[in-house]
Structure formats: structure tokens, C-alpha cells
Amino acid sequence: MSPAMVLWLSFLFLIACGRKTPIQELDAGAKPILATNFTSADFDQSWVMTTMKKSAVKDTLTNFEEGAVSIKFPYVVQSPVFDVQPLTYYRLDFDASTHVKSFWAVVFYDGLGQMLLADVYSSFDPEDQSRRHTFYFQSKANAGTAQFWIRPNGDGSEVNLTSVDISKIKDPTEIVNWLDRVYASIPSVDPFLRPIDRERIIPKTMHALRGAGKIRVVMLGNSIINDTGNSGWEVLVEREYPGSDLEVITSVRGGTGCWYYKDNNQVDTFVLAYDPDLLIIGGISHKNDTSSIRSVIDQVRAKSDTEILLMSGPVGRQGDPRTNADFTIPPSDGDFRLLLSDLARRLDVGYIDMRSDWGGYIQASGKSYDYFLRDPVHANARGRQVLARLLAHYFGA
């Protein structure tokens, strides 16, 4: 088998643990919706290897010797497309080794086969020997099918993939237990939790939580808000309020802020079409343009009684808060955090200063910045647990 064929085999989702075979570790009675063992001669032949370039030719993984599939940069391996239910949690297990931090993802397609803008993207840590990596992920709104991707990171890097299994979760406690295990691997966020006047800003949301009601949350922004939405924060809130049901929809577009969403009826498409009870606007792509954010808020309020939160952007291109001279707590004059806070006050909407909380946490963490990142701009599963705990605290979790 050519190196290109061996290179596109493992790009899936959410965080690492375990030693048994994937089938053995799945819950009793939970049938995997994707189960591939590359040490077997009869694995599903519809896996493909390609590059990230749109013009790349995709090669089917066929006729190679049994064993791990070797994926070398810049190749990516893609699984067969498999069926999913919208806004449903799944477990991902894959056995792989790599010498550098590498990437996996799950992408989603609607009923017409069009790829959705929102996805799940993460990384897994280097291991010289093949080991089990376990993650949990939630499918996206409007998703009918999905696909697992895996790829190495950087020149000369390689991933050796042995098996991949994905199954639908039967017991929701699995998810929160996994989130807690990831959280146990990082310092506590407790010193960075602020007092919050949540009862005044989002009274309907809090009433519904306490009354075990259903709440639909739309998170609007870019890939940073997508990562925050993929953190499992709503599961932590549901644990605090037994019987409650938070439905989180990440309505996102890479590198995009309200300067885009305010025009051409995009508010209808990205927000109002989902009929949210709560709208969270965040990310790092607003270009310091508070007038566009206000336009989006005004359009939402003109057609609904949705409660609204603004959120400053953590992570992003600013780099390590310990070495970024422009990052200060509290924010200095002219900082976008102050502009957002002032806008929230004037429009009487909620405001979460995630950038300050994230930065303060990183400064005190005693860990390298890379420990919390999958790449220089985005959080990995550990970084997303920082975001999850900070955001869940806003709702009293």
C-alpha cells in the first residue's frame, strides 16, 4: 500500500484513556455505528486517504497488509460516512500511536449530504506505543450523517492507526464522568469563578433550569465559540439541575463575527431559525465592531424574546497570556473587553469576560500553554474543560 493510502485513517473525537479493545470497552448492548479494526483483513474498504486540499485525489484504502495504517503528513484518513441523530452524544475510541500531538475530527452532513459548518475538532497526545484514546462528542443540529477524520501534525510526523469505534451513548453519566476525568488532569478553575447576577440577566433561563425545563441555547460566532460549545458545559449544568434539558446549538462560521451575521438575513438563518431561549454571542472574530453586535441583538429582539449573553473570546491568536504584553487584568483602556462590557450594560444583556478568566487561569496554572491547546489558536480537550467550567458557573453549576 502506498504511503498516501496509509496516511488518511484516524481523525475522530474527544479524549484519551483505556487499554482493552474498543468493542470490549463499549457499554453492554451498545452497538457501534462505526467499527473498524485494521489488523483484520475484512475491514470496511470505504476508508479513504487524501490531503486537505480540495483538488486532492482520494485513494481507497485497499489491498494492504494487515496491521496499523501509517498516516504521514500531509495526509488525512477519512472514515466511511455513518448515520447520526442530531444533538446526540457519541463515544469515540481509537487505538493509535504518534510522536507528536496529532489531530482528529468529526464532521457532519445534513440530509442532502452537504457538510455542516459546525464540527468537532480536537487533538490527542503523543505516545510511542499504540494506546487507546477515548473521547465523547455531540452531533450537530441538522446532522444526518458524519465522518471521522485523523491526521498527523507537521512535516515528518506520522500517525499509526490500528482501530476506530464509535457508538451512541446509552447512559448520560458516562459523559459527565469523562468530563470529570479530563478536569481532574488540570488545575481547578475555582479561584477564577466570579459572583454573577444571573437571576436578573437571564431570569427565564434560570427559572426553566430550576423547574427541570428544556432550554435551547444558540451559540453564535466562530471556531472559538464552536470549541466552547463542544466542551460539554451543558452536561455540567444539567447535573446541577436534575431533570433540566439544555439543547446547545453551535451556529458558527470560521473566522466570522457579527459584522457578517448582521447582514442579508443571516440573523434569521443562524439564530432565529432555531427559536432559541438563550443566545450566546462570542468568539474572537468580531473585529472590535460593537455596532455590528448591537445590530444582531436588535434584530433578535425585534422578532423574539430570547435572552442574550455576550462573551469575550478566550484562547485565539493573542498567544500565551503570560508573555502577551497586551493582555492585562483588568483590561486596559480601549480593550475590546471593556467595549463589550459597556455594550452589555447599555443593552441590559449578560456579559461573561471569558478572556480575562481564561488568561488569569493560564497565568496561575503552572502548565505550559501548549498543554491546553490543540494548535496555537484553539483549545484541546483539557482547554475546553477550562471553558466548560467557567461557562457552567455562570448558570450556577
N, C-alpha and C positions, 0 to 999 in steps of 0.2 A: 504493500500500500504506500502511496506517495506521502511525503511529509504534509502536503496540503490536505490530504484526506484525513490524516491522523490528527490534524490541528483544530477541527471545529467540533468539539464534543462535550463541553461542560460549562454552560453559563446559567445557573439557576438561582437559588434564592435563600436566604436569611440566616443562620449562624451555626457554629461548629461544635460538635460533641459526638461521642459514641464509638462503638467498636464492632458490633455484630453486623451481619449482612442486613441490607436495607429492608428486605422482606420480613426478617425476624423482628426488626425493631418497630415495624408498623403496628398500630393497635390491632388487637384481635378483631377480625371481622371487617377491617377497613381495607378494601381492595384498592391497590394502587391504580391510578389512572394513567400513569406512565411508569414502566418498569423495564429497565434495560441493563443487562449485565454483559459487558464487553469481553468477559472471559468465556462467554458461551458462543458457540458457532451459529446459533439461531437467533441472535439479537435482531431487533427491528431494523431493517435495511434502509429506512427512510431518514435516518440521521444524515445531515449534510455538513460539509466544511466549506467555509468561504472566508472572505475578508469583509471588513466593514464598508468597503467601497461599493456604491450602488452598481457599478459596472462589473463587479466581480462575478466570475463563473462559479456556480455552486456544484461541488462534486459530491456524489452519494458515497457514503461510507460502506463499501462492499469489498468482499474478497481480500481481507487482510487476516493476518494470523491472530488467533485468539489471544486476548490479554488487554492491557491498558491501551487506550488510544492516546497517542502522543500529539499534543496540540502545540505548535510552535508559533511564536509571534511572527506576523500579524494576523494569524488565522483565528477563526472563531468556529466553534461547533454548535450546530442548532439541532434541537430535538425534533421529532415529528410533532405536528400540531395535535393538541389534546383538548378535550371538552372541559369547560369550567362553568360554574354558576356564578353570576355576578355577586360581588361583595361577599365572598365566601372564603374562609381561611383554609389553607392547604399546608401540608408538611412536605418539605423537600429534604431528601437525603442523597448525598453523592459521596463516593469514595474517590479521592484524588490526592496527588502529591504535586508540589511546585516549590521552587527555590525562592520565589519572590511572591509578594502579595499579588493575587490574581483576581479576576472578576467573574461574576455570574449574574445573570439577569433572567427575569421572566417578562416577556412581552405579551400583549393581549390583542385580540382581534374581535371586531363586532360581528354581527350576524351576516354581514355582507363580505366578510373576510378582510376588511380594512383595518390596518394597525391603529390602535388607540394611542393617543399622545401620552397618557399616563402609563407607567410601567413600574416594575420593582427591580432595582439595580443595587448590587452590593459587592462585597469582596470576601475573600477567605484568606487566612493566614498561611504563610509558607510552612511546609512540612517536607522533610527529606523522604520520609516513608509515607506510603498511601494511608490515609486515615479517613474516618467518617466525618463529614461535615453536615450538620443538621440546621435547617432554617425553617421558619414559618412565614408565610406570606398571604396576603389577602388579594383576591382577584379584584378587578376594577369594575365600576359601573359600566353597563353596556357590553361587558365581555361575554363572548360565547365560546371562544377557544383561546388557547395560549400556547406558548412555545418557550422552552428553556434554552438559554444561551450560556456558553462558558468560553473564556479566552484568557491567555496569559497577558502579562503586563510589561511591555518594553522589549527592546532589542535583546535577542539572545535568550529570552525567557521561554519557558515551556511548562505545560500542564499535562500530567499523565492521568487520564480519567479511566476509572475501572467500572463504575456503575452509577446509575441515576434512578431514583424512585420518587414519585410524587403521589400523595394520597390526600383525600379530603379528610378534614378533621372531624372526628365524631364527638370528642369531649373537649369543650372550650377551655377547661382548666389546663390542658396541655399548653395552650398558647401563653397564658399568664405565667405558668411555671417556667417556660422557656425564657420569657422576658425577664423574669426574676433571676434566672441563672446568668443571663448576659449582664444584668445590672450588678450582680454580685462580683463581677470581674473588674469593676471600675469604682472610683471613689464616690461616696454618697453626694447627692445634689442638695441635701437638706440645708446646709449653711447658706444656700443661694435662693431659698424659697422666700418670696416676699408676701407680706399681708396684701390681700386683694379684696376689693369691694365688689365681689361678683354678684351679690344679691341685687344691687342697684342697676348694674350694667346689663346683665343677662338674666333677668328675673324669670322669664318664661322657660328658659333652658334649665335653670336650677329647679324650678317647680316640677318640670317634667322628670328630671333625674330623681328627685325625691319621691315622686309618685310612680316610679317604675314605668315611665312612659317611653315612647320612641322619639328620638331626636335625629333629624337628618342634618348633617353638617357638610357644607361645601367648603373646601379649602382651595382658594384661588391664588395662582401665582406661577412660579417657575419650578425648576427641578429641586430647589431647596425646600419649597413647600411640599413637593411630591415626596421627598425623603421624610419630612416631618409627618406627613400623612401615613407613610409606610412604617412608622415607628411602633405601632400598636398602642398608642396613647389612649385610644378609646376603650381598649380592653381593661386598662388600669382604672379608668373612670367607672366602668361597669362593675368592677369588683367592689368599688367604694359604695355603689348604689345598686344593691342586688335587685334584679328584675328589670333594670333600665336597659335600653337598647339604643346605642349610638351607631348610626349609619354614616360612615365617613366617606365622602366622595372627593378624591383629589382631581380637581378640574384645572389642568395645568397645560402649559406650553413652554418648552425650553427657552430660557433667556428672555422671558416675556413678563411684562408688568402691566399696570393699569393703563399706561399710555396706549397699549394695544386693545385691551378689553373694553375701553370706554367707547370705541367707535364701531360702526357697522353692525349694530345689534348684537355685538359679542356678549354683552351682559345677559341677553336673553339666552344665548347658546351655552355659555359657560357657567351661568349661575341660575337664572330663573327657571330654566328648563327642568332643573332638578327639584324645584319647590322646596328650598332649604328652610329649616327652622333657625339655623345659625350659619352665618357666613364668616369665615376667617380669611382675611387678605394678608398675604405675607410674601416672603421671598426676598431676593436681592437685586431684582431687575426692574425696579420702578424708576430708575434714573433720577432719583431725588425729586420726582414730579408729584407733589401732593395735590395739585389741581386735578390731575387725572384720577387719582384715588378718590377725591371728593366726587368727581363726576360719576364714577362707578357706584359709590354709595348713594348718591342722589337718584340714580336710575333704579337701583334696587328698591329704595324706599318708595319711589313713585308707584311701584307695582306690587309691593309685598310688605309685610310687617316683620320681615326677617331681622333677627338680632344680629349685630355685627361686632366683630373684633378685628383690630389691626395688630400686626405683629412685625416687629423689626426682624431683619434677616440674620440668623446665625451662620456660622461656617462661611462659605463663599471665598471670594478672591482676595480678601484682606490679609490672609495668612495668619500665622500664629499670633494671638493677642499679646503674647509675652515679648514679641520682637517688633510688633507693628506700632510705630511711633504715633500713628494717627488714632489709635484706639485708647480711649480713656474712660474711666468710670469715676464720676458721672460724665456723660457726654459733654464735649466742649462746644462752644458757640458755633452754630452753623451745622452741627452734626445732624444727619438725617433722622436720627433717633429723636432729637428734640422737635423737629418738624412734624414727625408722625405723632408724637405725644400731644403736641399742640393741636393738631388736626382732630385727634380723637376727643380731646377736651371740648373743642368748639362744636363738634358734631354729636357729642354725647354718645360715643361708641366706646367699646372697651379697647384697651391697649396693653399688649404684653411686650416688654422690652427683652426679647429673646437674645438679641445680640449682646447686651450687657451681661445677662445671666450666663450665657454660653462663655463669653470672654472671661468673666470672673471665675467661672468654674475651671476653665482650662488653665488660667494663671495659677490656681491653687492646687491643681491636680497632681503635680509631681510626675506626670506621664509625658512622653513625647507627644507632640501634636499629631504625628502620623498614627499613633495608637488609636485615635478616634476617627480616622479618615479612611475612605477607600481610595481617594485620589486627592490632589491638593485643594479641591473645591467642595467635595461632598463627604458627608458623614458615612461611616460604616455602621455595622450593627451596634457596636459599642457607643459610637457618637449619637446614633439615633435614640439610644436609651437615655442619654442626657436630655435630648429634646423631648422625648416622651414624658419623662418625669417632670420636667419644667412645665410642659403644657398641661399635663393631667392635674398638676397642683392648682392651676387656675380654676379648675372645676371642683376643687376640694378633695382630690384624690392624693 
